[in-house]
Amino acid sequence: RKEITKGEAINNYSSAQIIATNDWMNHYPRAIFNGHSSMDIYRKAFYQEISQLHQPIINWSVLFI
């Protein structure tokens, strides 16, 4: 393990160290994601979901009255 060794108490680290380690892990490119990070995958899925939620819903029957 790069920053926090296995079996070591996490309370030996500051909040800043834990946040930095978390950020590093989330932005680390992974072969399983074809060189993308888990954050890249999350952002893509999130923005796809948001874009689907904000698509305009058109009631065509109202337009052709």
Order of alpha helices (4+ residues) and beta strands (2+ residues): alpha-alpha-alpha
